């Protein structure tokens, strides 16, 4: 990063810091110049080049205003690039990094303490995260703990194709990247295809959920995971012994585009709701910290990965899968119990016979 961008970001930060604490506000339709230009585009989008504590990223549903973060084309050209970070309005809203019109990275839905696929802020004593989801507003914001002297800005970096949270290091007199997303190969959107999940620092990166297998084994053998996974056993909706759920822990929750939410439903009622609809493929609690609410997914499950911030996901599958694995495990244990004494007897007999010879 050259001196010019650092200076620009510093000036931008100080400028916003001043106006954000003022009593006067600028509305989306208020003219900024004599020509009538306003801070928003014709579509009602407020495009920011940086995002710092106290700012909102999301929607004002009353006015239709959207606030999102967009990239410069490069460090010397502040015109709009094709990378943006914005709130996606689904039944369970989540933050998405867009590359043009394609999803590039997804935070996962809010689970009470943070986003299920973005655990880096969790446990820190410096930041308080906030997600507001009402009939009036849907937005994400964060603030610094009172007394914290850290200066931090979030920006979308077109050169690196990444969203970065940078921190000013006074001792070194420069900005440093605290967080960069995507951070590994599993952070890219839907790396392993439907019903596949990604494991960072593992070779290969992709695997199928339990009860599923690669749709194209040839593709997986050549590290092409785009077709994802399909059920490994025949599944029959609402048929006893052919329909059930398996709990899988530690996953970033699936893309919520095709999901349904009830904020008050108990987990057992959530399961019944899912079981009653043959299009339902998974469910979980809405709030991981409080164990309340219900989220249901319909159709294929996309963009799964192992995550430190992941939670339990109940995936629908042929119930015989879990029974079959239990039977195999039981048989294996039984064989070990039977074979070990036999092997010991044979060993003792062999040693005695050898001594007599």
C-alpha positions in Angstrom: 0.0 0.0 0.0 1.5 3.4 -1.0 1.5 6.6 1.0 -1.4 8.1 -1.0 -4.0 5.4 -0.2 -3.0 5.5 3.5 -3.4 9.2 3.6 -6.8 9.0 1.8 -8.1 6.3 4.2 -6.9 8.3 7.2 -8.5 11.5 6.0 -11.7 9.5 5.2 -11.8 7.9 8.6 -11.3 11.2 10.5 -13.9 12.9 8.3 -16.5 10.3 8.9 -15.6 10.1 12.6 -16.5 13.8 12.8 -19.8 13.8 10.9 -21.0 10.5 12.4 -21.1 12.0 15.9 -22.8 15.2 14.8 -26.4 16.0 15.5 -27.2 16.9 11.9 -27.8 14.2 9.4 -27.9 14.0 5.6 -30.9 12.2 4.1 -30.7 10.0 1.0 -32.7 12.6 -1.0 -31.0 15.7 0.2 -29.1 17.5 -2.5 -25.3 17.8 -2.0 -24.7 20.2 -4.9 -26.6 22.8 -6.9 -27.1 20.2 -9.7 -29.4 18.2 -7.4 -27.1 15.1 -6.9 -27.6 13.1 -3.8 -25.6 10.5 -1.8 -27.5 7.6 -3.2 -27.8 6.1 -6.7 -31.1 6.1 -8.6 -31.9 2.6 -7.2 -31.6 4.0 -3.6 -28.2 2.4 -2.8 -25.8 4.2 -0.6 -22.4 2.9 -1.7 -19.6 3.3 0.8 -15.8 2.9 0.2 -15.1 2.1 3.9 -17.0 0.8 6.9 -16.0 1.6 10.4 -17.5 1.1 13.9 -21.0 2.6 14.4 -21.9 2.5 10.7 -24.8 0.3 9.4 -24.5 -2.2 6.5 -27.9 -3.3 5.3 -31.4 -1.9 4.6 -33.8 0.7 5.8 -37.0 -1.0 4.8 -39.1 2.1 5.4 -37.3 4.2 2.8 -35.8 1.5 0.7 -32.3 2.7 1.3 -29.5 0.1 1.0 -26.1 0.7 2.5 -23.3 -1.5 1.0 -19.6 -1.5 0.7 -18.0 -1.3 -2.8 -14.4 -1.5 -4.0 -12.4 1.1 -5.8 -11.2 -0.1 -9.2 -7.6 0.1 -7.9 -5.7 2.2 -5.4 -5.3 5.1 -7.9 -8.8 5.0 -9.3 -11.7 5.5 -6.9 -14.4 4.7 -9.4 -16.5 1.7 -8.6 -15.0 -1.8 -9.0 -17.0 -5.0 -9.4 -16.5 -6.2 -5.8 -19.1 -5.4 -3.1 -20.1 -6.4 0.4 -23.8 -6.2 1.2 -26.6 -7.7 3.2 -28.7 -10.2 1.4 -32.3 -10.1 2.3 -33.5 -13.6 2.8 -35.7 -15.1 5.6 -32.5 -15.4 7.6 -30.3 -12.5 6.3 -26.6 -12.8 5.8 -23.6 -10.8 4.5 -22.4 -11.6 1.0 -19.3 -10.6 -0.8 -20.3 -10.2 -4.5 -18.0 -10.3 -7.5 -20.2 -8.7 -10.1 -23.5 -10.6 -9.9 -21.9 -13.8 -8.6 -21.6 -14.7 -4.9 -17.9 -14.8 -3.9 -18.1 -15.4 -0.2 -20.9 -15.7 2.4 -20.8 -15.0 6.1 -23.4 -17.6 7.0 -26.6 -16.5 8.9 -26.5 -14.7 12.3 -26.7 -17.3 15.1 -26.9 -15.0 18.2 -23.2 -14.3 18.9 -22.0 -13.7 15.3 -22.3 -15.2 11.8 -21.9 -18.9 11.6 -19.1 -18.8 9.0 -17.2 -15.8 10.4 -15.8 -16.7 13.9 -12.8 -14.3 14.0 -14.5 -11.6 16.1 -15.8 -14.1 18.6 -14.2 -14.1 22.0 -12.5 -10.8 21.4 -12.8 -8.2 24.2 -12.5 -5.3 21.8 -15.6 -5.5 19.6 -19.4 -5.8 20.2 -21.2 -7.1 17.1 -24.8 -6.2 16.4 -27.4 -7.6 14.0 -30.8 -5.9 13.7 -33.6 -7.7 11.9 -37.0 -6.0 12.2 -39.8 -5.0 10.0 -38.2 -1.5 9.7 -34.5 -2.3 9.4 -32.1 -5.1 8.6 -28.5 -4.2 9.2 -25.1 -5.3 10.7 -22.9 -3.0 12.7 -20.1 -3.3 15.2 -18.8 -1.0 17.9 -15.6 -0.9 20.0 -15.7 -1.6 23.7 -15.7 1.7 25.6 -12.1 2.8 26.3 -10.6 0.9 23.4 -8.1 3.0 21.5 -8.0 0.8 18.4 -8.7 2.5 15.0 -10.1 0.1 12.5 -11.7 0.3 9.0 -13.3 -2.4 6.8 -12.9 -2.1 3.1 -13.3 -4.1 -0.1 -10.0 -4.6 -1.9 -10.4 -5.0 -5.6 -6.7 -5.7 -6.1 -6.7 -8.7 -3.7 -10.4 -9.6 -4.5 -11.0 -9.6 -0.8 -12.7 -7.8 2.1 -10.2 -6.6 4.7 -10.5 -5.3 8.2 -7.4 -3.1 8.7 -6.1 -1.7 12.0 -3.9 1.3 12.5 -0.7 0.3 14.4 0.6 3.4 16.1 4.0 2.0 17.0 4.7 1.1 13.4 2.8 4.1 11.9 1.0 2.1 9.4 -2.2 0.1 8.6 -2.1 -3.7 9.1 -4.7 -6.3 7.9 -6.4 -7.8 10.9 -8.8 -10.0 8.8 -8.9 -10.9 5.1 -11.8 -12.7 3.6 -11.7 -15.1 1.7 -9.0 -16.4 4.1 -8.6 -19.9 2.8 -9.9 -22.2 0.0 -13.0 -23.0 1.9 -14.1 -19.4 2.2 -14.9 -19.2 -1.5 -18.6 -19.7 -2.2 -19.9 -23.2 -2.6 -16.5 -24.8 -3.1 -17.7 -28.4 -2.7 -21.1 -28.2 -4.5 -24.5 -29.2 -3.1 -24.4 -31.4 0.0 -20.6 -31.3 0.0 -18.6 -29.6 2.7 -15.1 -28.1 2.8 -12.4 -28.8 5.3 -9.6 -26.3 5.5 -6.0 -27.5 5.6 -7.1 -31.0 4.5 -6.4 -32.9 1.3 -8.7 -33.2 -0.5 -10.6 -30.1 0.7 -14.0 -31.5 0.0 -16.1 -34.4 1.4 -19.7 -35.4 1.3 -22.1 -35.2 4.2 -22.7 -38.5 6.0 -25.3 -40.4 4.0 -24.2 -38.8 0.7 -21.6 -39.7 -2.0 -20.1 -37.8 -4.9 -22.5 -37.3 -7.8 -19.5 -37.7 -10.2 -16.7 -39.8 -8.8 -14.7 -39.0 -11.9 -15.1 -35.3 -11.2 -14.0 -35.7 -7.6 -11.0 -37.8 -8.6 -9.9 -34.8 -10.7 -10.7 -32.3 -7.9 -13.8 -31.0 -9.7 -16.4 -30.8 -7.0 -18.9 -28.6 -8.7 -21.6 -31.3 -9.1 -21.5 -31.9 -5.3 -23.1 -35.0 -3.7 -26.2 -37.1 -3.8 -27.8 -39.5 -1.4 -25.9 -42.8 -1.0 -29.1 -44.7 -0.2 -32.7 -44.6 -1.6 -34.8 -42.0 0.2 -38.6 -42.1 0.6 -40.4 -39.2 2.1 -42.3 -40.0 5.3 -41.7 -43.7 4.9 -40.6 -45.5 8.1 -37.0 -46.7 7.9 -36.4 -44.6 4.8 -36.7 -41.1 6.2 -35.0 -39.4 9.1 -32.4 -36.8 10.3 -28.8 -36.9 11.3 -27.2 -34.3 13.5 -23.9 -32.9 12.1 -22.0 -30.5 14.3 -19.5 -27.7 13.6 -20.7 -26.6 10.1 -21.2 -23.2 8.7 -24.9 -23.2 8.0 -26.1 -23.4 4.4 -27.0 -20.6 2.0 -30.3 -19.2 3.3 -31.8 -18.2 -0.1 -34.3 -21.0 0.1 -35.1 -21.1 3.8 -38.0 -20.5 6.2 -37.8 -19.0 9.8 -39.9 -19.1 12.9 -38.5 -17.1 15.8 -40.5 -18.8 18.5 -40.7 -22.5 17.4 -39.1 -25.2 19.6 -36.6 -27.6 18.1 -38.9 -30.6 18.3 -41.6 -28.6 16.5 -39.1 -27.5 13.9 -38.2 -31.2 13.2 -41.9 -32.0 12.8 -42.4 -29.0 10.4 -39.5 -30.2 8.3 -40.6 -33.8 8.3 -44.1 -32.7 7.1 -42.7 -31.2 3.9 -40.9 -33.5 1.4 -39.0 -30.5 0.0 -37.4 -29.8 3.4 -33.8 -31.0 3.6 -32.4 -29.7 6.9 -33.3 -27.7 10.0 -31.6 -26.1 13.1 -32.2 -23.6 15.8 -32.3 -19.9 14.8 -30.3 -18.7 17.9 -27.4 -21.0 18.8 -26.7 -19.0 22.0 -30.3 -19.3 23.3 -31.4 -22.5 21.6 -34.6 -20.8 20.3 -36.3 -20.4 17.0 -36.4 -22.6 13.9 -34.7 -22.4 10.5 -35.7 -24.8 7.7 -34.0 -25.3 4.3 -35.7 -26.4 1.1 -33.9 -28.1 -1.8 -30.1 -28.5 -2.1 -27.8 -27.4 0.7 -25.1 -25.0 -0.7 -21.8 -23.6 0.7 -21.1 -25.8 3.6 -17.7 -25.8 5.4 -16.3 -26.9 8.8 -16.2 -23.8 10.9 -15.1 -22.8 14.4 -18.3 -20.8 14.6 -20.4 -23.6 13.2 -23.4 -25.1 14.9 -25.6 -28.3 14.7 -27.4 -29.0 11.5 -30.0 -31.7 11.2 -29.8 -33.1 7.7 -32.6 -35.2 6.2 -31.5 -38.5 4.7 -32.4 -42.2 4.3 -32.7 -43.3 7.9 -31.2 -46.7 7.0 -27.8 -45.0 6.6 -27.4 -44.4 10.3 -28.7 -47.9 11.1 -26.4 -49.5 8.7 -23.4 -47.8 10.2 -24.5 -48.8 13.7 -24.8 -52.5 12.5 -21.4 -52.4 10.9 -19.8 -50.9 14.0 -21.6 -53.5 16.2 -20.4 -56.4 14.1 -16.8 -55.0 14.1 -16.8 -54.8 17.9 -18.3 -58.3 18.2 -15.6 -59.8 15.9 -12.9 -58.1 17.9 -14.3 -59.5 21.1 -14.4 -63.0 19.6 -11.1 -62.9 17.7 -8.8 -61.4 20.4 -9.2 -64.3 22.9 -8.7 -66.8 20.0 -5.5 -65.1 18.9 -4.3 -65.1 22.5 -4.9 -68.8 22.9 -3.2 -69.6 19.6 -0.2 -67.5 20.6 0.1 -69.2 24.0 -0.3 -72.6 22.4 2.4 -71.8 19.9 4.9 -70.7 22.5 4.4 -73.8 24.6 4.8 -76.1 21.6 7.9 -74.3 20.6 9.5 -74.7 24.1 8.8 -78.4 24.1 10.6 -78.8 20.8 
